[in-house]
Amino acid sequence: MPGPMSGEGARPRNPVPTVDVIIEYGGGIVLVERRNPPHGWALPGGFIEYGETAEAAVAREAREETNLDLEDLTQFRVYSDPRRDCRMHTITVVFIATGRGRLKPGDDAADAAVFQPARLPERMAFDHASIVGDYQRTRARTSL
């Protein structure tokens, strides 16, 4: 079986699945300021729990971190660079959605705010600035 093994009969080491969402809200996109390391501003998201779909995970994480419900959820892209998260190798499924409700930080978000995609905060976590850049370029070419 391919993949790094730690011994005879050992299970392969696999990347951890996560989700992130670009929430269109209030004329911009929602970012959360992370309360826990790695610090910085990030797209709402997190780990997919065992037995949970990616769609259910992203709706749960968005609600926990931003107090917003998601509408018109669309899968955008998958990002898998082993260096995208300094803690471990993760693979994220990124979605785009419209946010409904009153924006309020929650769970492990120290703050939540709306930003223009062209004017992101200086301190972005993970590869989220790159993801937002891909989103901007795609929006300029198509109507997602």
Secondary structure, 3 states (H helix, E strand, C coil): CCCCCCCCCCCCCCCEEEEEEEEEECCEEEEEEECCCCCCEECCEEECCCCCCHHHHHHHHHHHHHCCEEEEEEEEEEECCCCCCCCCCEEEEEEEEEEECCCCCCCCEEEEEEECCCCCCCCECCCHHHHHHHHHHHHHHCCC
